[in-house]
Amino acid sequence: MRPLSVEEQKHRGVSFRLELAGGRVQRLERLNGRGFPEADDEGCTEYRYRFEGTELVEATGYQPDGVVCDRTLYSEHVRKASFVEAWGRPNFSDDRTHTGALNERDARGLIISMRPLASDGTPTLLQGASELRYQRNAQGYVTRTCYFDAQGKPIKNDVGVHCWTYQKDEFGNSVDQYAWDEQQHAITTANGSHHVAWKYDRYGNLERQSLFDLEGKPVRLEESWCPVLAYQRDEFGFLAGKACLDGAGQPSRYDEGNSMWRASPDERGLAREYRYFDVQ
């Protein structure tokens, strides 16, 4: 993470406030552009970290009301991670089939290999693979993710891809993603895309997502409902709407049948209303 200016924080959909002790993060808060808590996909707005000596042993996420929404226990010198609920029992509430992971880290402490584990500690699968390996750039951002079986043989994941490669911007956002097979040949996924491109505004908020085939052309509507997604945001980075477009930038439709939606925030930056619209 890099420090954000006050101006950047004001206009971002989400930013982080860190509390440090002895150079280590003890607490992380997620904030929206209005300065109020912003929940992640787990409903967490705050994370607290516990160390024993110099080693991380626990990371716990909390909802605004103080309820535990995410908890990970670390052991074996942070090599092993166990995903548990508030009382320390294996967390089966997520869609994932694994409740733990065996990680390898580089000299910076960043994960470069992850093997998913079942609740009894035995190996299991994640996205159809026994091991995920990561390549990182000088800033620590992941630039390649590849999938392997239990013997370390290259395989395709459950969407038919062996490796994803990424290009990042200064915020760490992915601006380009490409799909490859075991021989590092370019391939497409089920929606016909080989290349996904994202565009962001000056504050790092997502503005546009575009899907392209092997020839660099927008994917066909027959394969993807929305070759292009266009995002609308207010002055505080709040996601105020999204539109489904075809490759020519004309209105298309989501699989639910609507072409776009619009939302409005309350004074805390939380959505108070959504409206869905057809092509007309």
VOBA-1610 file (N, C-alpha, C; in pm, whole numbers, padded with zeros to 5 digits, always signed):
BEGIN
Met+00084-00119+00000Met+00000+00000+00000Met+00087+00124+00000Arg+00039+00228-00067Arg+00111+00355-00063Arg+00023+00458+00007Pro+00086+00557+00071Pro+00005+00660+00138Pro-00083+00735+00038Leu-00202+00771+00081Leu-00294+00849-00001Leu-00301+00990+00053Ser-00313+01085-00036Ser-00334+01223+00007Ser-00478+01237+00058Val-00503+01346+00131Val-00638+01373+00180Val-00734+01384+00063Glu-00689+01446-00046Glu-00773+01461-00166Glu-00808+01325-00224Glu-00711+01234-00232Glu-00738+01101-00285Glu-00836+01025-00197Gln-00817+01032-00067Gln-00907+00961+00025Gln-01050+01010+00010Lys-01065+01140-00009Lys-01199+01199-00020Lys-01275+01147-00139His-01204+01109-00246His-01270+01070-00371His-01266+00920-00397Arg-01210+00843-00307Arg-01202+00698-00329Arg-01322+00625-00269Gly-01364+00519-00339Gly-01474+00439-00287Gly-01435+00369-00157Val-01308+00332-00144Val-01259+00270-00020Val-01111+00301-00005Ser-01071+00332+00117Ser-00930+00348+00151Ser-00910+00284+00289Phe-00785+00277+00332Phe-00752+00208+00457Phe-00678+00300+00551Arg-00713+00290+00679Arg-00639+00358+00783Arg-00569+00252+00868Leu-00437+00266+00883Leu-00358+00166+00954Leu-00308+00223+01086Glu-00313+00140+01190Glu-00250+00174+01317Glu-00130+00082+01334Leu-00013+00141+01356Leu+00111+00066+01363Leu+00166+00068+01505Ala+00238-00040+01539Ala+00311-00049+01665Ala+00438-00127+01638Gly+00552-00064+01660Gly+00678-00130+01632Gly+00695-00167+01487Gly+00637-00087+01397Gly+00647-00114+01255Gly+00550-00217+01202Arg+00464-00271+01287Arg+00367-00374+01245Arg+00225-00320+01255Val+00144-00363+01161Val+00004-00320+01161Val-00071-00392+01274Gln-00132-00315+01363Gln-00213-00370+01470Gln-00362-00364+01438Arg-00399-00268+01355Arg-00540-00247+01326Arg-00553-00184+01188Leu-00656-00226+01115Leu-00684-00173+00982Leu-00832-00137+00976Glu-00862-00015+00934Glu-01000+00028+00914Glu-01025+00053+00766Arg-01142+00011+00718Arg-01185+00037+00581Arg-01279+00157+00583Leu-01247+00261+00505Leu-01326+00383+00505Leu-01369+00419+00362Asn-01488+00478+00350Asn-01530+00529+00220Asn-01493+00675+00208Gly-01529+00737+00096Gly-01489+00875+00071Gly-01549+00976+00165Arg-01654+00937+00235Arg-01715+01026+00333Arg-01656+01009+00473Gly-01561+00915+00484Gly-01495+00894+00613Gly-01564+00796+00705Phe-01667+00724+00654Phe-01740+00629+00736Phe-01696+00486+00702Pro-01722+00390+00792Pro-01681+00251+00766Pro-01738+00197+00636Glu-01656+00121+00564Glu-01695+00059+00438Glu-01671-00092+00449Ala-01777-00171+00438Ala-01766-00317+00457Ala-01709-00384+00333Asp-01633-00494+00354Asp-01585-00577+00244Asp-01686-00687+00216Asp-01650-00785+00133Asp-01743-00890+00095Asp-01785-00977+00214Glu-01704-00979+00321Glu-01738-01056+00441Glu-01821-00974+00539Gly-01847-00847+00507Gly-01919-00759+00600Gly-01828-00693+00701Cys-01696-00708+00685Cys-01601-00654+00781Cys-01562-00511+00745Thr-01555-00425+00847Thr-01508-00288+00828Thr-01377-00263+00901Glu-01335-00360+00984Glu-01213-00342+01064Glu-01145-00477+01084Tyr-01012-00476+01082Tyr-00934-00596+01111Tyr-00831-00563+01219Arg-00815-00657+01312Arg-00714-00643+01417Arg-00618-00762+01410Tyr-00490-00736+01437Tyr-00386-00836+01421Tyr-00313-00857+01553Arg-00291-00984+01589Arg-00224-01017+01714Arg-00092-01087+01685Phe+00012-01044+01752Phe+00145-01099+01734Phe+00193-01164+01863Glu+00273-01267+01850Glu+00349-01323+01961Glu+00495-01304+01925Gly+00560-01210+01994Gly+00694-01171+01955Gly+00687-01099+01822Thr+00756-01150+01723Thr+00757-01088+01591Thr+00664-01158+01493Glu+00595-01265+01538Glu+00516-01345+01445Glu+00367-01318+01458Leu+00303-01304+01343Leu+00158-01290+01338Leu+00093-01423+01375Val-00003-01422+01468Val-00070-01545+01509Val-00222-01539+01487Glu-00276-01419+01466Glu-00421-01410+01449Glu-00458-01281+01377Ala-00554-01292+01286Ala-00615-01177+01220Ala-00766-01191+01231Thr-00832-01091+01286Thr-00976-01099+01311Thr-01047-00979+01252Gly-01154-01004+01177Gly-01233-00898+01118Gly-01360-00875+01197Tyr-01405-00749+01201Tyr-01523-00712+01278Tyr-01618-00629+01194Gln-01748-00651+01218Gln-01851-00567+01162Gln-01859-00438+01244Pro-01929-00335+01196Pro-01939-00211+01273Pro-01996-00229+01413Asp-02080-00331+01433Asp-02139-00354+01566Asp-02051-00441+01655Gly-01929-00474+01608Gly-01836-00551+01689Gly-01844-00701+01672Val-01937-00749+01589Val-01950-00892+01564Val-01834-00941+01477Val-01777-01057+01513Val-01668-01114+01435Val-01723-01165+01302Cys-01663-01122+01192Cys-01709-01162+01059Cys-01603-01243+00983Asp-01479-01243+01033Asp-01372-01316+00966Asp-01260-01337+01067Arg-01203-01458+01068Arg-01096-01485+01164Arg-01001-01590+01106Thr-00872-01562+01113Thr-00769-01654+01066Thr-00664-01672+01174Leu-00630-01798+01204Leu-00524-01829+01299Leu-00402-01876+01222Tyr-00284-01830+01263Tyr-00159-01865+01196Tyr-00070-01945+01290Ser+00002-02042+01234Ser+00093-02124+01312Ser+00211-02166+01223Glu+00304-02241+01283Glu+00422-02288+01210Glu+00495-02172+01142His+00519-02067+01220His+00589-01948+01170His+00515-01886+01052Val+00385-01873+01066Val+00294-01812+00970Val+00284-01894+00842Arg+00332-02017+00846Arg+00325-02103+00728Arg+00185-02162+00712Lys+00119-02187+00822Lys-00013-02251+00818Lys-00119-02151+00861Ala-00228-02146+00784Ala-00341-02059+00815Ala-00465-02144+00835Ser-00544-02115+00939Ser-00669-02184+00966Ser-00782-02082+00970Phe-00884-02103+00886Phe-00997-02011+00880Phe-01104-02061+00976Val-01132-01982+01078Val-01222-02027+01186Val-01330-01922+01209Glu-01434-01962+01284Glu-01536-01867+01324Glu-01498-01807+01459Ala-01590-01729+01515Ala-01557-01650+01634Ala-01505-01735+01749Trp-01553-01860+01761Trp-01517-01945+01874Trp-01403-02041+01842Gly-01343-02025+01726Gly-01225-02104+01693Gly-01252-02234+01621Arg-01379-02260+01586Arg-01412-02382+01512Arg-01396-02357+01362Pro-01366-02462+01284Pro-01350-02443+01138Pro-01468-02369+01078Asn-01438-02275+00992Asn-01541-02190+00932Asn-01589-02252+00800Phe-01709-02309+00804Phe-01768-02371+00685Phe-01871-02279+00620Ser-01880-02156+00667Ser-01988-02068+00621Ser-01964-02012+00482Asp-01839-02009+00438Asp-01808-01953+00306Asp-01833-02057+00197Asp-01827-02010+00072Asp-01844-02100-00042Asp-01723-02192-00060Arg-01611-02156-00002Arg-01489-02234-00022Arg-01504-02374+00038Thr-01431-02470-00019Thr-01430-02607+00033Thr-01313-02629+00127His-01226-02529+00142His-01111-02544+00232His-01130-02454+00354Thr-01076-02497+00467Thr-01082-02418+00589Thr-00942-02388+00642Gly-00843-02409+00558Gly-00706-02380+00596Gly-00618-02375+00475Ala-00492-02339+00496Ala-00398-02330+00385Ala-00256-02346+00437Leu-00172-02407+00355Leu-00029-02419+00382Leu+00042-02328+00283Asn+00109-02227+00336Asn+00165-02122+00252Asn+00318-02123+00251Glu+00374-02091+00137Glu+00516-02059+00127Glu+00527-01910+00100Arg+00627-01846+00165Arg+00641-01701+00153Arg+00780-01665+00105Asp+00791-01549+00040Asp+00922-01501-00003Asp+00991-01427+00112Ala+01105-01369+00085Ala+01182-01302+00189Ala+01108-01183+00249Arg+01010-01129+00175Arg+00931-01016+00225Arg+00813-01062+00309Gly+00792-01194+00316Gly+00678-01247+00390Gly+00553-01259+00307Leu+00563-01238+00175Leu+00446-01244+00088Leu+00428-01384+00032Ile+00305-01429+00022Ile+00274-01565-00021Ile+00310-01586-00167Ile+00385-01692-00195Ile+00420-01728-00333Ile+00366-01867-00370Ser+00316-01942-00272Ser+00254-02071-00298Ser+00152-02098-00189Met+00035-02150-00230Met-00070-02180-00134Met-00133-02315-00167Arg-00137-02402-00065Arg-00203-02532-00078Arg-00323-02535+00016Pro-00444-02550-00037Pro-00564-02551+00049Pro-00572-02678+00132Leu-00626-02665+00254Leu-00641-02776+00346Leu-00785-02789+00391Ala-00831-02914+00410Ala-00963-02939+00466Ala-00960-02920+00617Ser-01074-02931+00682Ser-01082-02905+00825Ser-01000-03004+00908Asp-00974-03125+00855Asp-00893-03222+00928Asp-00744-03210+00895Gly-00708-03107+00817Gly-00569-03084+00784Gly-00520-03155+00659Thr-00606-03232+00595Thr-00565-03302+00474Thr-00578-03211+00352Pro-00502-03239+00246Pro-00509-03155+00125Pro-00648-03160+00062Thr-00689-03049+00004Thr-00814-03043-00070Thr-00792-02955-00193Leu-00898-02915-00259Leu-00886-02839-00384Leu-00938-02698-00366Leu-00879-02607-00440Leu-00927-02470-00451Leu-00930-02435-00599Gln-01047-02400-00649Gln-01065-02372-00792Gln-01017-02489-00877Gly-01033-02612-00824Gly-00997-02732-00896Gly-00850-02769-00888Ala-00770-02698-00810Ala-00626-02721-00804Ala-00581-02754-00662Ser-00470-02827-00652Ser-00411-02860-00523Ser-00312-02754-00477Glu-00261-02675-00570Glu-00164-02571-00536Glu-00179-02452-00628Leu-00171-02334-00571Leu-00168-02209-00646Leu-00032-02144-00623Arg+00035-02105-00731Arg+00165-02039-00721Arg+00154-01898-00776Tyr+00225-01807-00710Tyr+00215-01666-00744Tyr+00352-01608-00776Gln+00358-01524-00880Gln+00475-01442-00906Gln+00441-01299-00871Arg+00539-01229-00812Arg+00515-01092-00767Arg+00620-00998-00825Asn+00583-00872-00840Asn+00679-00773-00889Asn+00751-00708-00772Ala+00833-00607-00802Ala+00915-00544-00699Ala+00830-00478-00590Gln+00708-00436-00626Gln+00619-00376-00527Gln+00543-00479-00445Gly+00556-00608-00481Gly+00487-00713-00408Gly+00355-00754-00469Tyr+00310-00686-00575Tyr+00182-00719-00637Tyr+00193-00849-00717Val+00088-00929-00713Val+00084-01054-00790Val+00073-01021-00938Thr+00164-01076-01019Thr+00162-01056-01164Thr+00130-01185-01240Arg+00131-01299-01170Arg+00097-01427-01233Arg+00044-01522-01127Thr-00066-01592-01161Thr-00121-01698-01077Thr-00134-01823-01162Cys-00075-01936-01116Cys-00082-02061-01192Cys-00130-02174-01102Tyr-00185-02279-01164Tyr-00252-02387-01092Tyr-00183-02521-01118Phe-00174-02605-01011Phe-00102-02731-01019Phe-00177-02838-00941Asp-00149-02967-00980Asp-00210-03077-00906Asp-00121-03113-00786Ala-00159-03221-00717Ala-00088-03258-00594Ala+00056-03297-00618Gln+00090-03340-00740Gln+00227-03378-00774Gln+00307-03262-00835Gly+00245-03144-00840Gly+00314-03029-00897Gly+00305-03020-01046Lys+00217-03098-01109Lys+00200-03094-01254Lys+00107-02979-01291Pro+00142-02901-01395Pro+00054-02792-01438Pro-00081-02845-01484Ile-00189-02783-01438Ile-00324-02821-01476Ile-00407-02695-01499Lys-00525-02714-01557Lys-00621-02604-01570Lys-00709-02599-01445Asn-00749-02478-01408Asn-00841-02465-01295Asn-00984-02494-01341Asp-01080-02466-01254Asp-01218-02505-01286Asp-01284-02417-01391Val-01214-02314-01440Val-01266-02236-01553Val-01180-02256-01677Gly-01093-02358-01673Gly-01016-02396-01790Gly-00890-02316-01815Val-00834-02254-01711Val-00715-02170-01726Val-00602-02226-01639His-00481-02236-01696His-00366-02277-01615His-00303-02156-01546Cys-00285-02047-01618Cys-00223-01927-01561Cys-00301-01802-01598Trp-00310-01711-01502Trp-00351-01575-01529Trp-00228-01486-01517Thr-00214-01388-01604Thr-00110-01287-01587Thr-00177-01150-01576Tyr-00113-01062-01499Tyr-00174-00933-01468Tyr-00074-00820-01488Gln-00128-00704-01525Gln-00053-00579-01521Gln-00123-00488-01421Lys-00044-00417-01340Lys-00099-00339-01229Lys-00070-00190-01249Asp-00154-00107-01184Asp-00127+00036-01181Asp-00065+00074-01047Glu-00048+00203-01023Glu+00020+00249-00903Glu-00058+00217-00776Phe-00189+00193-00787Phe-00270+00159-00671Phe-00268+00009-00642Gly-00210-00069-00735Gly-00216-00214-00722Gly-00337-00274-00791Asn-00417-00192-00858Asn-00531-00243-00934Asn-00483-00317-01058Ser-00551-00425-01094Ser-00524-00493-01220Ser-00581-00409-01334Val-00497-00376-01433Val-00545-00303-01549Val-00560-00395-01670Asp-00488-00509-01670Asp-00500-00608-01777Asp-00483-00747-01717Gln-00564-00842-01765Gln-00552-00982-01725Gln-00562-01068-01850Tyr-00473-01170-01859Tyr-00469-01259-01975Tyr-00474-01404-01928Ala-00533-01492-02011Ala-00548-01633-01979Ala-00456-01718-02066Trp-00392-01822-02003Trp-00295-01908-02073Trp-00316-02054-02033Asp-00278-02146-02125Asp-00286-02288-02094Asp-00152-02339-02040Glu-00138-02472-02027Glu-00018-02530-01967Glu+00108-02505-02050Gln+00092-02484-02180Gln+00207-02456-02266Gln+00227-02306-02286Gln+00155-02227-02205Gln+00161-02081-02212Gln+00111-02028-02345His+00016-02102-02404His-00054-02055-02523His-00177-01975-02480Ala-00208-01874-02556Ala-00324-01792-02525Ala-00453-01873-02542Ile-00544-01862-02445Ile-00671-01933-02452Ile-00784-01839-02409Thr-00907-01885-02430Thr-01024-01808-02386Thr-01098-01885-02278Thr-01173-01812-02198Thr-01258-01872-02096Thr-01397-01896-02153Ala-01489-01941-02070Ala-01622-01978-02117Ala-01697-01860-02179Asn-01667-01738-02137Asn-01736-01623-02196Asn-01664-01568-02319Gly-01565-01643-02369Gly-01496-01605-02491Gly-01384-01506-02474Ser-01350-01471-02351Ser-01248-01368-02330Ser-01111-01428-02302His-01010-01371-02365His-00870-01400-02334His-00810-01287-02252His-00857-01167-02280His-00800-01046-02218His-00912-00966-02153Val-00896-00933-02026Val-00987-00843-01956Val-00910-00715-01927Ala-00968-00602-01963Ala-00904-00473-01940Ala-00993-00390-01847Trp-00930-00326-01748Trp-01000-00239-01655Trp-00945-00098-01665Lys-01032+00000-01657Lys-00993+00140-01658Lys-01038+00204-01527Tyr-00952+00290-01472Tyr-00979+00353-01343Tyr-00971+00505-01356Asp-01037+00574-01265Asp-01025+00719-01263Asp-00896+00759-01191Arg-00871+00886-01179Arg-00745+00936-01123Arg-00727+00898-00976Tyr-00837+00857-00911Tyr-00829+00821-00769Tyr-00822+00670-00747Gly-00822+00593-00857Gly-00812+00448-00845Gly-00945+00376-00839Asn-01056+00444-00865Asn-01188+00381-00868Asn-01216+00323-01006Leu-01273+00204-01009Leu-01301+00137-01135Leu-01407+00212-01215Glu-01376+00236-01344Glu-01469+00305-01435Glu-01525+00215-01543Arg-01444+00116-01588Arg-01486+00038-01705Arg-01416-00098-01706Gln-01489-00201-01744Gln-01434-00335-01766Gln-01470-00379-01906Ser-01370-00428-01983Ser-01393-00470-02120Ser-01334-00607-02143Leu-01407-00692-02217Leu-01364-00828-02247Leu-01326-00839-02395Phe-01209-00902-02421Phe-01161-00915-02558Phe-01126-01060-02588Asp-01143-01100-02716Asp-01112-01236-02756Asp-00965-01248-02796Leu-00929-01361-02855Leu-00789-01386-02892Leu-00738-01287-02996Glu-00828-01231-03075Glu-00788-01137-03179Glu-00791-00992-03131Gly-00820-00974-03002Gly-00825-00839-02949Gly-00954-00766-02978Lys-01057-00840-03022Lys-01187-00781-03050Lys-01281-00804-02932Pro-01378-00716-02911Pro-01474-00738-02803Pro-01544-00872-02819Val-01566-00943-02708Val-01631-01073-02716Val-01774-01056-02767Arg-01829-01162-02823Arg-01962-01158-02882Arg-02068-01168-02774Leu-02184-01109-02803Leu-02295-01115-02708Leu-02340-01258-02683Glu-02323-01345-02784Glu-02365-01484-02767Glu-02286-01553-02656Glu-02166-01504-02627Glu-02082-01568-02528Glu-02080-01493-02395Ser-02105-01364-02399Ser-02107-01284-02277Ser-02222-01186-02283Trp-02299-01177-02173Trp-02409-01082-02169Trp-02357-00939-02182Cys-02242-00912-02122Cys-02192-00775-02114Cys-02044-00771-02152Pro-02012-00753-02280Pro-01872-00737-02318Pro-01806-00617-02249Val-01888-00517-02216Val-01837-00398-02148Val-01928-00365-02030Leu-01866-00334-01915Leu-01939-00281-01800Leu-01888-00141-01773Ala-01980-00044-01770Ala-01944+00095-01742Ala-01997+00133-01604Tyr-01910+00189-01521Tyr-01944+00220-01383Tyr-01963+00371-01366Gln-02061+00409-01285Gln-02083+00549-01250Gln-02055+00569-01102Arg-01987+00678-01068Arg-01953+00707-00929Arg-01983+00853-00898Asp-02013+00879-00770Asp-02031+01018-00730Asp-01898+01079-00689Glu-01899+01199-00638Glu-01775+01271-00609Glu-01698+01210-00492Phe-01760+01118-00416Phe-01693+01052-00305Phe-01652+00909-00337Gly-01663+00870-00466Gly-01624+00736-00506Gly-01734+00633-00488Phe-01851+00672-00440Phe-01962+00578-00421Phe-02006+00523-00556Leu-02021+00390-00566Leu-02065+00328-00690Leu-02214+00355-00710Ala-02245+00451-00797Ala-02381+00499-00812Ala-02455+00431-00926Gly-02385+00346-01006Gly-02454+00279-01113Gly-02361+00197-01199Lys-02421+00109-01277Lys-02344+00024-01367Lys-02430-00003-01489Ala-02368-00001-01608Ala-02440-00024-01733Ala-02376-00139-01808Cys-02460-00224-01867Cys-02417-00337-01949Cys-02419-00293-02095Leu-02302-00305-02164Leu-02290-00257-02301Leu-02236-00367-02391Asp-02265-00356-02521Asp-02206-00448-02616Asp-02068-00396-02659Gly-02003-00465-02751Gly-01869-00427-02791Gly-01861-00292-02859Ala-01974-00242-02910Ala-01976-00112-02975Ala-02017+00000-02880Gly-02037-00036-02754Gly-02075+00064-02655Gly-02223+00092-02648Gln-02305+00008-02714Gln-02450+00025-02711Gln-02510-00057-02598Pro-02626-00017-02544Pro-02686-00090-02432Pro-02711-00236-02464Ser-02674-00322-02372Ser-02702-00464-02377Ser-02782-00499-02252Arg-02786-00629-02215Arg-02865-00668-02099Arg-02791-00770-02016Tyr-02802-00756-01883Tyr-02755-00860-01793Tyr-02842-00985-01811Asp-02797-01098-01756Asp-02877-01220-01768Asp-03010-01208-01693Glu-03020-01112-01599Glu-03149-01091-01532Glu-03247-01013-01620Gly-03196-00955-01729Gly-03283-00884-01822Gly-03271-00733-01818Asn-03215-00677-01709Asn-03201-00531-01703Asn-03074-00487-01774Ser-03073-00361-01815Ser-02959-00309-01888Ser-02867-00225-01799Met-02921-00168-01693Met-02841-00085-01604Met-02910-00073-01469Trp-02833-00030-01372Trp-02892+00005-01243Trp-02830+00135-01193Arg-02903+00202-01106Arg-02856+00325-01044Arg-02883+00317-00893Ala-02796+00379-00815Ala-02810+00375-00670Ala-02785+00513-00614Ser-02837+00537-00494Ser-02811+00664-00425Ser-02765+00634-00283Pro-02670+00715-00231Pro-02617+00691-00097Pro-02684+00778+00008Asp-02676+00732+00134Asp-02716+00818+00244Asp-02596+00902+00287Glu-02610+00974+00398Glu-02503+01065+00439Glu-02376+00993+00482Arg-02387+00861+00512Arg-02269+00783+00551Arg-02205+00710+00434Gly-02263+00728+00315Gly-02209+00662+00197Gly-02257+00519+00180Leu-02366+00482+00247Leu-02426+00349+00232Leu-02543+00358+00134Ala-02562+00254+00054Ala-02670+00255-00045Ala-02805+00258+00024Arg-02891+00348-00017Arg-03026+00356+00039Arg-03132+00314-00061Glu-03094+00302-00190Glu-03193+00266-00293Glu-03121+00218-00418Tyr-03179+00118-00484Tyr-03133+00071-00616Tyr-03252+00073-00711Arg-03228+00116-00832Arg-03331+00112-00937Arg-03272+00044-01059Tyr-03350-00045-01122Tyr-03305-00121-01238Tyr-03385-00079-01360Phe-03315-00071-01475Phe-03375-00020-01597Phe-03352-00115-01714Asp-03447-00115-01809Asp-03429-00193-01930Asp-03353-00109-02033Val-03342-00162-02155Val-03263-00094-02258Val-03323+00043-02291Gln-03454+00058-02282Gln-03519+00186-02310Gln-03521+00279-02188
//
